[in-house]
């Protein structure tokens, strides 16, 4: 396997691991939410207080952030995007250096 194929394989493996963790997070969130609901309704001291809703809402917010990271941010800010950004910045720096060299030569 050459270097490029190895990078593609590693990227695919990383994405699969991210998605697997997200799916596990969802299952854990779902089961945990049911567990918190049961604790609040049947074992809770103050049955009028819905404290579990705040915990589930916070957990859901964290899950949404995890979802955004896996499916939105990481899907377009990948290795290809990084390489394009680096090439763009290097090109800009090279142009600036060339401009400065031309200015120095023109002053002489």
C-alpha positions as CSV (number, residue, x, y, z in Angstrom):
1,X,0.0,0.0,0.0
2,X,1.5,3.4,-1.0
3,X,1.4,6.5,1.2
4,X,-1.7,8.0,-0.4
5,X,-3.7,4.8,0.0
6,X,-2.6,4.5,3.6
7,X,-3.8,8.1,4.3
8,X,-7.2,7.3,2.6
9,X,-7.5,4.2,4.7
10,X,-6.6,6.0,7.9
11,X,-9.1,8.7,7.2
12,X,-11.8,6.2,6.5
13,X,-11.0,4.4,9.7
14,X,-11.0,7.6,11.7
15,X,-14.4,8.6,10.2
16,X,-15.8,5.1,11.0
17,X,-14.6,5.4,14.6
18,X,-16.2,8.8,14.9
19,X,-19.6,7.6,13.6
20,X,-19.4,4.5,15.8
21,X,-18.9,6.7,18.9
22,X,-21.7,9.0,17.9
23,X,-24.1,6.0,17.5
24,X,-23.0,4.7,20.9
25,X,-23.5,8.2,22.3
26,X,-27.1,8.2,21.0
27,X,-27.9,4.8,22.4
28,X,-26.4,5.8,25.8
29,X,-28.4,9.1,25.7
30,X,-31.6,7.2,24.9
31,X,-31.2,4.6,27.6
32,X,-29.9,7.2,30.1
33,X,-32.8,9.4,29.5
34,X,-35.3,6.6,30.2
35,X,-33.3,5.7,33.3
36,X,-33.4,9.3,34.6
37,X,-37.2,9.4,33.9
38,X,-37.8,6.2,35.8
39,X,-35.6,7.4,38.7
40,X,-37.5,10.7,38.8
41,X,-41.0,9.2,38.6
42,X,-40.8,6.2,40.8
43,X,-37.9,6.8,43.2
44,X,-37.7,10.6,43.3
45,X,-38.3,12.3,46.6
46,X,-40.0,15.3,45.1
47,X,-42.3,14.0,42.3
48,X,-43.3,17.5,41.3
49,X,-39.7,18.6,40.4
50,X,-38.7,17.5,36.9
51,X,-35.0,17.8,37.5
52,X,-34.3,15.1,35.0
53,X,-35.6,17.3,32.1
54,X,-32.7,19.7,32.7
55,X,-30.2,16.8,32.7
56,X,-31.7,15.3,29.5
57,X,-31.8,18.7,27.8
58,X,-28.1,19.3,28.7
59,X,-27.2,15.8,27.5
60,X,-29.2,16.4,24.3
61,X,-27.3,19.6,23.7
62,X,-24.0,17.8,24.1
63,X,-25.2,15.1,21.7
64,X,-26.1,17.7,19.1
65,X,-22.7,19.3,19.4
66,X,-21.2,15.8,18.9
67,X,-23.4,15.3,15.9
68,X,-22.4,18.6,14.4
69,X,-18.7,17.8,14.9
70,X,-19.0,14.4,13.2
71,X,-21.3,15.0,10.3
72,X,-20.9,18.7,9.5
73,X,-17.5,20.1,10.7
74,X,-15.4,17.0,10.1
75,X,-17.0,16.2,6.8
76,X,-15.8,19.3,5.1
77,X,-12.8,20.2,7.2
78,X,-10.9,17.1,6.4
79,X,-7.4,16.4,5.1
80,X,-8.2,17.6,1.6
81,X,-9.5,20.9,3.0
82,X,-6.4,21.3,5.2
83,X,-4.1,20.7,2.2
84,X,-6.0,23.2,0.1
85,X,-5.7,25.8,2.9
86,X,-2.0,25.2,3.3
87,X,-1.4,25.5,-0.4
88,X,-3.4,28.7,-0.6
89,X,-1.5,30.2,2.4
90,X,1.9,29.2,0.9
91,X,1.0,30.7,-2.4
92,X,0.0,33.9,-0.7
93,X,3.3,34.0,1.2
94,X,5.3,33.3,-1.9
95,X,3.5,36.2,-3.8
96,X,4.2,38.6,-0.9
97,X,7.9,37.6,-0.8
98,X,8.1,38.1,-4.6
99,X,6.5,41.6,-4.2
100,X,9.0,42.5,-1.4
101,X,11.9,41.3,-3.6
102,X,10.6,43.4,-6.5
103,X,10.3,46.5,-4.3
104,X,13.8,46.0,-3.0
105,X,15.2,45.6,-6.5
106,X,13.3,48.7,-7.7
107,X,14.8,50.9,-4.9
108,X,18.3,50.0,-6.0
